[in-house]
């Protein structure tokens, strides 16, 4: 059997009609893991196919990673209440539930996870080796969610894989207000990533010239 099934193609092209047709032909595609182990629902969330993710939800109960990423705070709370160890587990691609919640901009799930004790200092088990703060800055609601994580105690100085810190990520996305916040917390604007680039250079590379100017002046 081919490793790439019709539902996977439909998700990649964000084609809800093709997804429905694929599931009508073979409903097992909704729950069978994809190559690499990701669930189809998680793959849909990663690909920005929220409507297909909704289509897949009724096929089986969401696991902790799916619930966190899909902003299903009630399901997150239920699963963790039954098994608190889930908060520190890692997904097949190396993320904790809090990493996934922050990356997807899932504010409700993020707040529930932190309220129940999910570790803000957790490090992903993949080459990025980063924290939920890094994942949040890189994700869908980076500039609005990161200040909340910082206020709740996230370590702004942690450096992940390839030497990437929170300021590097914020600068690369042109998040000026977040850069100001990180600078005010003492993050070094001259710190370099693995290839020797500073946050200023990363901002320039992405054509965030206002952010680069801000970093030069502070």
PyMOL commands that place a pseudoatom at each C-alpha (Angstrom):
pseudoatom trace, name=CA, resn=UNK, resi=1, chain=A, elem=C, hetatm=0, pos=[0.000, 0.000, 0.000]
pseudoatom trace, name=CA, resn=UNK, resi=2, chain=A, elem=C, hetatm=0, pos=[1.283, 3.477, -0.875]
pseudoatom trace, name=CA, resn=UNK, resi=3, chain=A, elem=C, hetatm=0, pos=[2.533, 5.439, 2.127]
pseudoatom trace, name=CA, resn=UNK, resi=4, chain=A, elem=C, hetatm=0, pos=[0.827, 8.589, 0.828]
pseudoatom trace, name=CA, resn=UNK, resi=5, chain=A, elem=C, hetatm=0, pos=[-2.936, 8.222, 0.918]
pseudoatom trace, name=CA, resn=UNK, resi=6, chain=A, elem=C, hetatm=0, pos=[-5.629, 10.480, -0.574]
pseudoatom trace, name=CA, resn=UNK, resi=7, chain=A, elem=C, hetatm=0, pos=[-6.452, 12.141, 2.736]
pseudoatom trace, name=CA, resn=UNK, resi=8, chain=A, elem=C, hetatm=0, pos=[-2.835, 13.252, 3.133]
pseudoatom trace, name=CA, resn=UNK, resi=9, chain=A, elem=C, hetatm=0, pos=[-2.906, 14.847, -0.321]
pseudoatom trace, name=CA, resn=UNK, resi=10, chain=A, elem=C, hetatm=0, pos=[-6.186, 16.567, 0.536]
pseudoatom trace, name=CA, resn=UNK, resi=11, chain=A, elem=C, hetatm=0, pos=[-4.713, 17.986, 3.729]
pseudoatom trace, name=CA, resn=UNK, resi=12, chain=A, elem=C, hetatm=0, pos=[-1.602, 19.232, 1.955]
pseudoatom trace, name=CA, resn=UNK, resi=13, chain=A, elem=C, hetatm=0, pos=[-3.764, 21.068, -0.589]
pseudoatom trace, name=CA, resn=UNK, resi=14, chain=A, elem=C, hetatm=0, pos=[-6.272, 22.165, 2.094]
pseudoatom trace, name=CA, resn=UNK, resi=15, chain=A, elem=C, hetatm=0, pos=[-9.067, 20.681, -0.010]
pseudoatom trace, name=CA, resn=UNK, resi=16, chain=A, elem=C, hetatm=0, pos=[-12.001, 19.949, 2.279]
pseudoatom trace, name=CA, resn=UNK, resi=17, chain=A, elem=C, hetatm=0, pos=[-14.078, 18.364, -0.491]
pseudoatom trace, name=CA, resn=UNK, resi=18, chain=A, elem=C, hetatm=0, pos=[-11.268, 15.983, -1.390]
pseudoatom trace, name=CA, resn=UNK, resi=19, chain=A, elem=C, hetatm=0, pos=[-10.856, 15.145, 2.308]
pseudoatom trace, name=CA, resn=UNK, resi=20, chain=A, elem=C, hetatm=0, pos=[-14.549, 14.289, 2.612]
pseudoatom trace, name=CA, resn=UNK, resi=21, chain=A, elem=C, hetatm=0, pos=[-14.380, 12.127, -0.502]
pseudoatom trace, name=CA, resn=UNK, resi=22, chain=A, elem=C, hetatm=0, pos=[-11.280, 10.316, 0.775]
pseudoatom trace, name=CA, resn=UNK, resi=23, chain=A, elem=C, hetatm=0, pos=[-12.956, 9.556, 4.098]
pseudoatom trace, name=CA, resn=UNK, resi=24, chain=A, elem=C, hetatm=0, pos=[-16.144, 8.368, 2.403]
pseudoatom trace, name=CA, resn=UNK, resi=25, chain=A, elem=C, hetatm=0, pos=[-14.068, 5.869, 0.433]
pseudoatom trace, name=CA, resn=UNK, resi=26, chain=A, elem=C, hetatm=0, pos=[-11.977, 4.761, 3.418]
pseudoatom trace, name=CA, resn=UNK, resi=27, chain=A, elem=C, hetatm=0, pos=[-12.710, 6.069, 6.903]
pseudoatom trace, name=CA, resn=UNK, resi=28, chain=A, elem=C, hetatm=0, pos=[-9.627, 4.360, 8.314]
pseudoatom trace, name=CA, resn=UNK, resi=29, chain=A, elem=C, hetatm=0, pos=[-7.595, 7.237, 6.896]
pseudoatom trace, name=CA, resn=UNK, resi=30, chain=A, elem=C, hetatm=0, pos=[-8.989, 9.469, 9.647]
pseudoatom trace, name=CA, resn=UNK, resi=31, chain=A, elem=C, hetatm=0, pos=[-7.207, 7.550, 12.386]
pseudoatom trace, name=CA, resn=UNK, resi=32, chain=A, elem=C, hetatm=0, pos=[-4.295, 5.702, 10.771]
pseudoatom trace, name=CA, resn=UNK, resi=33, chain=A, elem=C, hetatm=0, pos=[-0.973, 7.427, 11.535]
pseudoatom trace, name=CA, resn=UNK, resi=34, chain=A, elem=C, hetatm=0, pos=[0.821, 9.052, 8.624]
pseudoatom trace, name=CA, resn=UNK, resi=35, chain=A, elem=C, hetatm=0, pos=[4.432, 8.210, 7.696]
pseudoatom trace, name=CA, resn=UNK, resi=36, chain=A, elem=C, hetatm=0, pos=[6.517, 9.414, 10.614]
pseudoatom trace, name=CA, resn=UNK, resi=37, chain=A, elem=C, hetatm=0, pos=[3.741, 8.767, 13.096]
pseudoatom trace, name=CA, resn=UNK, resi=38, chain=A, elem=C, hetatm=0, pos=[1.760, 12.017, 13.007]
pseudoatom trace, name=CA, resn=UNK, resi=39, chain=A, elem=C, hetatm=0, pos=[-1.994, 11.668, 13.204]
pseudoatom trace, name=CA, resn=UNK, resi=40, chain=A, elem=C, hetatm=0, pos=[-3.988, 13.036, 10.266]
pseudoatom trace, name=CA, resn=UNK, resi=41, chain=A, elem=C, hetatm=0, pos=[-5.603, 15.567, 12.596]
pseudoatom trace, name=CA, resn=UNK, resi=42, chain=A, elem=C, hetatm=0, pos=[-2.245, 16.887, 13.770]
pseudoatom trace, name=CA, resn=UNK, resi=43, chain=A, elem=C, hetatm=0, pos=[-1.016, 16.966, 10.180]
pseudoatom trace, name=CA, resn=UNK, resi=44, chain=A, elem=C, hetatm=0, pos=[-4.064, 19.059, 9.281]
pseudoatom trace, name=CA, resn=UNK, resi=45, chain=A, elem=C, hetatm=0, pos=[-3.331, 21.513, 12.097]
pseudoatom trace, name=CA, resn=UNK, resi=46, chain=A, elem=C, hetatm=0, pos=[0.299, 21.824, 11.031]
pseudoatom trace, name=CA, resn=UNK, resi=47, chain=A, elem=C, hetatm=0, pos=[-0.823, 22.526, 7.472]
pseudoatom trace, name=CA, resn=UNK, resi=48, chain=A, elem=C, hetatm=0, pos=[-3.315, 25.203, 8.463]
pseudoatom trace, name=CA, resn=UNK, resi=49, chain=A, elem=C, hetatm=0, pos=[-6.237, 23.058, 7.352]
pseudoatom trace, name=CA, resn=UNK, resi=50, chain=A, elem=C, hetatm=0, pos=[-8.464, 23.841, 10.322]
pseudoatom trace, name=CA, resn=UNK, resi=51, chain=A, elem=C, hetatm=0, pos=[-11.639, 22.825, 8.512]
pseudoatom trace, name=CA, resn=UNK, resi=52, chain=A, elem=C, hetatm=0, pos=[-10.225, 19.380, 7.766]
pseudoatom trace, name=CA, resn=UNK, resi=53, chain=A, elem=C, hetatm=0, pos=[-9.105, 19.069, 11.386]
pseudoatom trace, name=CA, resn=UNK, resi=54, chain=A, elem=C, hetatm=0, pos=[-12.696, 19.734, 12.433]
pseudoatom trace, name=CA, resn=UNK, resi=55, chain=A, elem=C, hetatm=0, pos=[-13.843, 17.081, 9.986]
pseudoatom trace, name=CA, resn=UNK, resi=56, chain=A, elem=C, hetatm=0, pos=[-11.503, 14.551, 11.609]
pseudoatom trace, name=CA, resn=UNK, resi=57, chain=A, elem=C, hetatm=0, pos=[-12.340, 15.246, 15.257]
pseudoatom trace, name=CA, resn=UNK, resi=58, chain=A, elem=C, hetatm=0, pos=[-15.425, 12.985, 15.495]
pseudoatom trace, name=CA, resn=UNK, resi=59, chain=A, elem=C, hetatm=0, pos=[-13.545, 9.877, 14.384]
pseudoatom trace, name=CA, resn=UNK, resi=60, chain=A, elem=C, hetatm=0, pos=[-11.855, 9.295, 17.758]
pseudoatom trace, name=CA, resn=UNK, resi=61, chain=A, elem=C, hetatm=0, pos=[-11.188, 11.179, 21.008]
pseudoatom trace, name=CA, resn=UNK, resi=62, chain=A, elem=C, hetatm=0, pos=[-8.317, 13.638, 20.782]
pseudoatom trace, name=CA, resn=UNK, resi=63, chain=A, elem=C, hetatm=0, pos=[-5.063, 12.680, 22.464]
pseudoatom trace, name=CA, resn=UNK, resi=64, chain=A, elem=C, hetatm=0, pos=[-3.249, 15.227, 24.649]
pseudoatom trace, name=CA, resn=UNK, resi=65, chain=A, elem=C, hetatm=0, pos=[-1.134, 16.604, 21.803]
pseudoatom trace, name=CA, resn=UNK, resi=66, chain=A, elem=C, hetatm=0, pos=[-4.086, 17.028, 19.458]
pseudoatom trace, name=CA, resn=UNK, resi=67, chain=A, elem=C, hetatm=0, pos=[-6.226, 18.573, 22.188]
pseudoatom trace, name=CA, resn=UNK, resi=68, chain=A, elem=C, hetatm=0, pos=[-3.497, 21.057, 23.113]
pseudoatom trace, name=CA, resn=UNK, resi=69, chain=A, elem=C, hetatm=0, pos=[-2.887, 22.049, 19.500]
pseudoatom trace, name=CA, resn=UNK, resi=70, chain=A, elem=C, hetatm=0, pos=[-6.599, 22.261, 18.664]
pseudoatom trace, name=CA, resn=UNK, resi=71, chain=A, elem=C, hetatm=0, pos=[-7.300, 24.539, 21.651]
pseudoatom trace, name=CA, resn=UNK, resi=72, chain=A, elem=C, hetatm=0, pos=[-9.659, 22.021, 23.240]
pseudoatom trace, name=CA, resn=UNK, resi=73, chain=A, elem=C, hetatm=0, pos=[-9.020, 23.192, 26.792]
pseudoatom trace, name=CA, resn=UNK, resi=74, chain=A, elem=C, hetatm=0, pos=[-11.747, 21.001, 28.292]
pseudoatom trace, name=CA, resn=UNK, resi=75, chain=A, elem=C, hetatm=0, pos=[-10.244, 17.868, 26.765]
pseudoatom trace, name=CA, resn=UNK, resi=76, chain=A, elem=C, hetatm=0, pos=[-6.755, 18.927, 27.896]
pseudoatom trace, name=CA, resn=UNK, resi=77, chain=A, elem=C, hetatm=0, pos=[-7.981, 19.394, 31.460]
pseudoatom trace, name=CA, resn=UNK, resi=78, chain=A, elem=C, hetatm=0, pos=[-9.777, 16.042, 31.441]
pseudoatom trace, name=CA, resn=UNK, resi=79, chain=A, elem=C, hetatm=0, pos=[-6.787, 14.108, 30.149]
pseudoatom trace, name=CA, resn=UNK, resi=80, chain=A, elem=C, hetatm=0, pos=[-4.306, 15.710, 32.531]
pseudoatom trace, name=CA, resn=UNK, resi=81, chain=A, elem=C, hetatm=0, pos=[-6.599, 15.315, 35.520]
pseudoatom trace, name=CA, resn=UNK, resi=82, chain=A, elem=C, hetatm=0, pos=[-6.632, 11.589, 34.773]
pseudoatom trace, name=CA, resn=UNK, resi=83, chain=A, elem=C, hetatm=0, pos=[-2.890, 11.396, 34.071]
pseudoatom trace, name=CA, resn=UNK, resi=84, chain=A, elem=C, hetatm=0, pos=[-0.738, 14.391, 35.101]
pseudoatom trace, name=CA, resn=UNK, resi=85, chain=A, elem=C, hetatm=0, pos=[2.362, 12.788, 33.545]
pseudoatom trace, name=CA, resn=UNK, resi=86, chain=A, elem=C, hetatm=0, pos=[0.977, 13.664, 30.113]
pseudoatom trace, name=CA, resn=UNK, resi=87, chain=A, elem=C, hetatm=0, pos=[2.115, 17.267, 30.633]
pseudoatom trace, name=CA, resn=UNK, resi=88, chain=A, elem=C, hetatm=0, pos=[5.757, 16.239, 30.321]
pseudoatom trace, name=CA, resn=UNK, resi=89, chain=A, elem=C, hetatm=0, pos=[5.435, 13.723, 27.507]
pseudoatom trace, name=CA, resn=UNK, resi=90, chain=A, elem=C, hetatm=0, pos=[6.708, 14.434, 24.008]
pseudoatom trace, name=CA, resn=UNK, resi=91, chain=A, elem=C, hetatm=0, pos=[4.927, 13.879, 20.722]
pseudoatom trace, name=CA, resn=UNK, resi=92, chain=A, elem=C, hetatm=0, pos=[6.375, 11.771, 17.904]
pseudoatom trace, name=CA, resn=UNK, resi=93, chain=A, elem=C, hetatm=0, pos=[8.010, 14.916, 16.529]
pseudoatom trace, name=CA, resn=UNK, resi=94, chain=A, elem=C, hetatm=0, pos=[9.430, 15.940, 19.885]
pseudoatom trace, name=CA, resn=UNK, resi=95, chain=A, elem=C, hetatm=0, pos=[7.041, 18.514, 21.363]
pseudoatom trace, name=CA, resn=UNK, resi=96, chain=A, elem=C, hetatm=0, pos=[5.339, 18.693, 24.735]
pseudoatom trace, name=CA, resn=UNK, resi=97, chain=A, elem=C, hetatm=0, pos=[1.639, 19.607, 24.816]
pseudoatom trace, name=CA, resn=UNK, resi=98, chain=A, elem=C, hetatm=0, pos=[2.571, 23.139, 25.894]
pseudoatom trace, name=CA, resn=UNK, resi=99, chain=A, elem=C, hetatm=0, pos=[4.942, 23.560, 22.945]
pseudoatom trace, name=CA, resn=UNK, resi=100, chain=A, elem=C, hetatm=0, pos=[2.126, 22.595, 20.600]
pseudoatom trace, name=CA, resn=UNK, resi=101, chain=A, elem=C, hetatm=0, pos=[-0.427, 24.828, 22.280]
pseudoatom trace, name=CA, resn=UNK, resi=102, chain=A, elem=C, hetatm=0, pos=[1.835, 27.873, 22.147]
pseudoatom trace, name=CA, resn=UNK, resi=103, chain=A, elem=C, hetatm=0, pos=[2.946, 27.207, 18.567]
pseudoatom trace, name=CA, resn=UNK, resi=104, chain=A, elem=C, hetatm=0, pos=[-0.639, 26.905, 17.356]
pseudoatom trace, name=CA, resn=UNK, resi=105, chain=A, elem=C, hetatm=0, pos=[-1.669, 30.054, 19.228]
pseudoatom trace, name=CA, resn=UNK, resi=106, chain=A, elem=C, hetatm=0, pos=[-4.075, 27.953, 21.295]
pseudoatom trace, name=CA, resn=UNK, resi=107, chain=A, elem=C, hetatm=0, pos=[-4.503, 30.395, 24.159]
pseudoatom trace, name=CA, resn=UNK, resi=108, chain=A, elem=C, hetatm=0, pos=[-7.106, 28.459, 26.149]
pseudoatom trace, name=CA, resn=UNK, resi=109, chain=A, elem=C, hetatm=0, pos=[-5.105, 25.254, 26.049]
pseudoatom trace, name=CA, resn=UNK, resi=110, chain=A, elem=C, hetatm=0, pos=[-1.956, 27.178, 26.936]
pseudoatom trace, name=CA, resn=UNK, resi=111, chain=A, elem=C, hetatm=0, pos=[-3.549, 28.704, 30.029]
pseudoatom trace, name=CA, resn=UNK, resi=112, chain=A, elem=C, hetatm=0, pos=[-5.026, 25.397, 31.180]
pseudoatom trace, name=CA, resn=UNK, resi=113, chain=A, elem=C, hetatm=0, pos=[-1.725, 23.589, 30.720]
pseudoatom trace, name=CA, resn=UNK, resi=114, chain=A, elem=C, hetatm=0, pos=[0.229, 26.201, 32.650]
pseudoatom trace, name=CA, resn=UNK, resi=115, chain=A, elem=C, hetatm=0, pos=[-2.437, 26.355, 35.339]
pseudoatom trace, name=CA, resn=UNK, resi=116, chain=A, elem=C, hetatm=0, pos=[-2.194, 22.609, 35.802]
pseudoatom trace, name=CA, resn=UNK, resi=117, chain=A, elem=C, hetatm=0, pos=[1.587, 22.737, 36.084]
pseudoatom trace, name=CA, resn=UNK, resi=118, chain=A, elem=C, hetatm=0, pos=[2.940, 22.118, 32.590]
pseudoatom trace, name=CA, resn=UNK, resi=119, chain=A, elem=C, hetatm=0, pos=[6.658, 23.006, 32.680]
pseudoatom trace, name=CA, resn=UNK, resi=120, chain=A, elem=C, hetatm=0, pos=[7.506, 26.279, 30.947]
pseudoatom trace, name=CA, resn=UNK, resi=121, chain=A, elem=C, hetatm=0, pos=[11.142, 25.158, 30.933]
pseudoatom trace, name=CA, resn=UNK, resi=122, chain=A, elem=C, hetatm=0, pos=[10.468, 21.930, 29.017]
pseudoatom trace, name=CA, resn=UNK, resi=123, chain=A, elem=C, hetatm=0, pos=[12.858, 21.406, 26.106]
pseudoatom trace, name=CA, resn=UNK, resi=124, chain=A, elem=C, hetatm=0, pos=[11.721, 19.820, 22.867]
pseudoatom trace, name=CA, resn=UNK, resi=125, chain=A, elem=C, hetatm=0, pos=[13.232, 16.460, 21.910]
pseudoatom trace, name=CA, resn=UNK, resi=126, chain=A, elem=C, hetatm=0, pos=[14.246, 17.449, 18.390]
pseudoatom trace, name=CA, resn=UNK, resi=127, chain=A, elem=C, hetatm=0, pos=[17.060, 19.493, 16.822]
pseudoatom trace, name=CA, resn=UNK, resi=128, chain=A, elem=C, hetatm=0, pos=[15.359, 22.774, 17.747]
pseudoatom trace, name=CA, resn=UNK, resi=129, chain=A, elem=C, hetatm=0, pos=[15.838, 21.920, 21.441]
pseudoatom trace, name=CA, resn=UNK, resi=130, chain=A, elem=C, hetatm=0, pos=[13.668, 24.870, 22.418]
pseudoatom trace, name=CA, resn=UNK, resi=131, chain=A, elem=C, hetatm=0, pos=[11.077, 25.838, 25.003]
pseudoatom trace, name=CA, resn=UNK, resi=132, chain=A, elem=C, hetatm=0, pos=[7.362, 26.636, 24.720]
pseudoatom trace, name=CA, resn=UNK, resi=133, chain=A, elem=C, hetatm=0, pos=[8.294, 30.336, 24.614]
pseudoatom trace, name=CA, resn=UNK, resi=134, chain=A, elem=C, hetatm=0, pos=[10.353, 29.778, 21.477]
pseudoatom trace, name=CA, resn=UNK, resi=135, chain=A, elem=C, hetatm=0, pos=[7.572, 27.698, 19.950]
pseudoatom trace, name=CA, resn=UNK, resi=136, chain=A, elem=C, hetatm=0, pos=[5.068, 30.412, 20.766]
pseudoatom trace, name=CA, resn=UNK, resi=137, chain=A, elem=C, hetatm=0, pos=[7.141, 33.180, 19.161]
pseudoatom trace, name=CA, resn=UNK, resi=138, chain=A, elem=C, hetatm=0, pos=[7.550, 31.058, 16.034]
pseudoatom trace, name=CA, resn=UNK, resi=139, chain=A, elem=C, hetatm=0, pos=[3.857, 30.240, 15.897]
pseudoatom trace, name=CA, resn=UNK, resi=140, chain=A, elem=C, hetatm=0, pos=[0.487, 31.599, 14.949]
pseudoatom trace, name=CA, resn=UNK, resi=141, chain=A, elem=C, hetatm=0, pos=[0.090, 34.163, 17.741]
pseudoatom trace, name=CA, resn=UNK, resi=142, chain=A, elem=C, hetatm=0, pos=[3.699, 34.847, 18.623]
pseudoatom trace, name=CA, resn=UNK, resi=143, chain=A, elem=C, hetatm=0, pos=[3.589, 38.529, 19.399]
pseudoatom trace, name=CA, resn=UNK, resi=144, chain=A, elem=C, hetatm=0, pos=[0.443, 38.345, 21.518]
pseudoatom trace, name=CA, resn=UNK, resi=145, chain=A, elem=C, hetatm=0, pos=[1.070, 35.050, 23.336]
pseudoatom trace, name=CA, resn=UNK, resi=146, chain=A, elem=C, hetatm=0, pos=[4.778, 35.412, 24.155]
pseudoatom trace, name=CA, resn=UNK, resi=147, chain=A, elem=C, hetatm=0, pos=[4.339, 38.309, 26.624]
pseudoatom trace, name=CA, resn=UNK, resi=148, chain=A, elem=C, hetatm=0, pos=[1.860, 36.190, 28.569]
pseudoatom trace, name=CA, resn=UNK, resi=149, chain=A, elem=C, hetatm=0, pos=[4.345, 33.322, 28.770]
pseudoatom trace, name=CA, resn=UNK, resi=150, chain=A, elem=C, hetatm=0, pos=[7.054, 35.718, 29.920]
pseudoatom trace, name=CA, resn=UNK, resi=151, chain=A, elem=C, hetatm=0, pos=[4.752, 37.181, 32.579]
pseudoatom trace, name=CA, resn=UNK, resi=152, chain=A, elem=C, hetatm=0, pos=[4.057, 33.660, 33.810]
pseudoatom trace, name=CA, resn=UNK, resi=153, chain=A, elem=C, hetatm=0, pos=[7.743, 32.895, 34.221]
pseudoatom trace, name=CA, resn=UNK, resi=154, chain=A, elem=C, hetatm=0, pos=[9.154, 31.706, 30.897]
pseudoatom trace, name=CA, resn=UNK, resi=155, chain=A, elem=C, hetatm=0, pos=[12.948, 31.992, 30.730]
pseudoatom trace, name=CA, resn=UNK, resi=156, chain=A, elem=C, hetatm=0, pos=[13.751, 34.702, 28.156]
pseudoatom trace, name=CA, resn=UNK, resi=157, chain=A, elem=C, hetatm=0, pos=[17.467, 33.833, 28.211]
pseudoatom trace, name=CA, resn=UNK, resi=158, chain=A, elem=C, hetatm=0, pos=[17.252, 30.171, 27.238]
pseudoatom trace, name=CA, resn=UNK, resi=159, chain=A, elem=C, hetatm=0, pos=[19.186, 29.344, 24.067]
pseudoatom trace, name=CA, resn=UNK, resi=160, chain=A, elem=C, hetatm=0, pos=[17.974, 26.466, 21.932]
pseudoatom trace, name=CA, resn=UNK, resi=161, chain=A, elem=C, hetatm=0, pos=[19.455, 24.490, 19.081]
pseudoatom trace, name=CA, resn=UNK, resi=162, chain=A, elem=C, hetatm=0, pos=[21.760, 26.354, 16.675]
pseudoatom trace, name=CA, resn=UNK, resi=163, chain=A, elem=C, hetatm=0, pos=[22.147, 29.082, 19.287]
pseudoatom trace, name=CA, resn=UNK, resi=164, chain=A, elem=C, hetatm=0, pos=[18.671, 30.512, 18.732]
pseudoatom trace, name=CA, resn=UNK, resi=165, chain=A, elem=C, hetatm=0, pos=[17.165, 32.568, 21.551]
pseudoatom trace, name=CA, resn=UNK, resi=166, chain=A, elem=C, hetatm=0, pos=[13.849, 34.352, 21.939]
pseudoatom trace, name=CA, resn=UNK, resi=167, chain=A, elem=C, hetatm=0, pos=[15.187, 37.645, 20.565]
pseudoatom trace, name=CA, resn=UNK, resi=168, chain=A, elem=C, hetatm=0, pos=[16.461, 35.977, 17.410]
pseudoatom trace, name=CA, resn=UNK, resi=169, chain=A, elem=C, hetatm=0, pos=[13.003, 34.546, 16.780]
pseudoatom trace, name=CA, resn=UNK, resi=170, chain=A, elem=C, hetatm=0, pos=[11.187, 37.790, 17.572]
pseudoatom trace, name=CA, resn=UNK, resi=171, chain=A, elem=C, hetatm=0, pos=[13.516, 39.781, 15.324]
pseudoatom trace, name=CA, resn=UNK, resi=172, chain=A, elem=C, hetatm=0, pos=[13.156, 37.311, 12.455]
pseudoatom trace, name=CA, resn=UNK, resi=173, chain=A, elem=C, hetatm=0, pos=[9.386, 37.813, 12.579]
pseudoatom trace, name=CA, resn=UNK, resi=174, chain=A, elem=C, hetatm=0, pos=[9.493, 41.586, 12.922]
pseudoatom trace, name=CA, resn=UNK, resi=175, chain=A, elem=C, hetatm=0, pos=[7.854, 41.642, 16.343]
pseudoatom trace, name=CA, resn=UNK, resi=176, chain=A, elem=C, hetatm=0, pos=[8.985, 45.066, 17.507]
pseudoatom trace, name=CA, resn=UNK, resi=177, chain=A, elem=C, hetatm=0, pos=[7.032, 45.244, 20.767]
pseudoatom trace, name=CA, resn=UNK, resi=178, chain=A, elem=C, hetatm=0, pos=[8.237, 41.786, 21.753]
pseudoatom trace, name=CA, resn=UNK, resi=179, chain=A, elem=C, hetatm=0, pos=[11.821, 42.751, 20.917]
pseudoatom trace, name=CA, resn=UNK, resi=180, chain=A, elem=C, hetatm=0, pos=[11.463, 45.742, 23.230]
pseudoatom trace, name=CA, resn=UNK, resi=181, chain=A, elem=C, hetatm=0, pos=[10.163, 43.515, 26.004]
pseudoatom trace, name=CA, resn=UNK, resi=182, chain=A, elem=C, hetatm=0, pos=[13.004, 41.033, 25.587]
pseudoatom trace, name=CA, resn=UNK, resi=183, chain=A, elem=C, hetatm=0, pos=[15.601, 43.802, 25.556]
pseudoatom trace, name=CA, resn=UNK, resi=184, chain=A, elem=C, hetatm=0, pos=[14.080, 45.222, 28.736]
pseudoatom trace, name=CA, resn=UNK, resi=185, chain=A, elem=C, hetatm=0, pos=[14.533, 41.789, 30.327]
pseudoatom trace, name=CA, resn=UNK, resi=186, chain=A, elem=C, hetatm=0, pos=[18.226, 41.852, 29.493]
pseudoatom trace, name=CA, resn=UNK, resi=187, chain=A, elem=C, hetatm=0, pos=[18.399, 39.582, 26.456]
pseudoatom trace, name=CA, resn=UNK, resi=188, chain=A, elem=C, hetatm=0, pos=[21.656, 40.277, 24.610]
pseudoatom trace, name=CA, resn=UNK, resi=189, chain=A, elem=C, hetatm=0, pos=[21.001, 41.849, 21.202]
pseudoatom trace, name=CA, resn=UNK, resi=190, chain=A, elem=C, hetatm=0, pos=[24.547, 40.912, 20.131]
pseudoatom trace, name=CA, resn=UNK, resi=191, chain=A, elem=C, hetatm=0, pos=[24.173, 37.176, 20.762]
pseudoatom trace, name=CA, resn=UNK, resi=192, chain=A, elem=C, hetatm=0, pos=[24.738, 35.174, 17.592]
pseudoatom trace, name=CA, resn=UNK, resi=193, chain=A, elem=C, hetatm=0, pos=[23.193, 32.024, 16.229]
pseudoatom trace, name=CA, resn=UNK, resi=194, chain=A, elem=C, hetatm=0, pos=[25.208, 29.125, 14.831]
pseudoatom trace, name=CA, resn=UNK, resi=195, chain=A, elem=C, hetatm=0, pos=[25.997, 30.897, 11.556]
pseudoatom trace, name=CA, resn=UNK, resi=196, chain=A, elem=C, hetatm=0, pos=[27.203, 34.021, 13.356]
pseudoatom trace, name=CA, resn=UNK, resi=197, chain=A, elem=C, hetatm=0, pos=[24.174, 36.243, 12.728]
pseudoatom trace, name=CA, resn=UNK, resi=198, chain=A, elem=C, hetatm=0, pos=[22.735, 38.559, 15.347]
pseudoatom trace, name=CA, resn=UNK, resi=199, chain=A, elem=C, hetatm=0, pos=[19.075, 39.406, 15.852]
pseudoatom trace, name=CA, resn=UNK, resi=200, chain=A, elem=C, hetatm=0, pos=[19.680, 42.646, 13.927]
pseudoatom trace, name=CA, resn=UNK, resi=201, chain=A, elem=C, hetatm=0, pos=[20.995, 40.736, 10.935]
pseudoatom trace, name=CA, resn=UNK, resi=202, chain=A, elem=C, hetatm=0, pos=[18.126, 38.264, 11.060]
pseudoatom trace, name=CA, resn=UNK, resi=203, chain=A, elem=C, hetatm=0, pos=[15.626, 41.129, 11.028]
pseudoatom trace, name=CA, resn=UNK, resi=204, chain=A, elem=C, hetatm=0, pos=[17.363, 42.677, 8.017]
pseudoatom trace, name=CA, resn=UNK, resi=205, chain=A, elem=C, hetatm=0, pos=[17.446, 39.336, 6.202]
pseudoatom trace, name=CA, resn=UNK, resi=206, chain=A, elem=C, hetatm=0, pos=[13.651, 39.138, 6.532]
pseudoatom trace, name=CA, resn=UNK, resi=207, chain=A, elem=C, hetatm=0, pos=[13.268, 42.793, 5.466]
pseudoatom trace, name=CA, resn=UNK, resi=208, chain=A, elem=C, hetatm=0, pos=[12.036, 43.860, 8.904]
pseudoatom trace, name=CA, resn=UNK, resi=209, chain=A, elem=C, hetatm=0, pos=[13.961, 47.101, 8.684]
pseudoatom trace, name=CA, resn=UNK, resi=210, chain=A, elem=C, hetatm=0, pos=[12.034, 48.842, 11.470]
pseudoatom trace, name=CA, resn=UNK, resi=211, chain=A, elem=C, hetatm=0, pos=[12.843, 45.993, 13.823]
pseudoatom trace, name=CA, resn=UNK, resi=212, chain=A, elem=C, hetatm=0, pos=[16.503, 46.091, 12.818]
pseudoatom trace, name=CA, resn=UNK, resi=213, chain=A, elem=C, hetatm=0, pos=[16.597, 49.833, 13.489]
pseudoatom trace, name=CA, resn=UNK, resi=214, chain=A, elem=C, hetatm=0, pos=[14.968, 49.324, 16.891]
pseudoatom trace, name=CA, resn=UNK, resi=215, chain=A, elem=C, hetatm=0, pos=[17.570, 46.736, 17.851]
pseudoatom trace, name=CA, resn=UNK, resi=216, chain=A, elem=C, hetatm=0, pos=[20.408, 48.990, 16.724]
pseudoatom trace, name=CA, resn=UNK, resi=217, chain=A, elem=C, hetatm=0, pos=[19.170, 51.887, 18.838]
pseudoatom trace, name=CA, resn=UNK, resi=218, chain=A, elem=C, hetatm=0, pos=[18.612, 49.950, 22.064]
for i in range(1, 218): cmd.bond("trace and resi %d" % i, "trace and resi %d" % (i + 1))
show_as sticks, trace
zoom trace
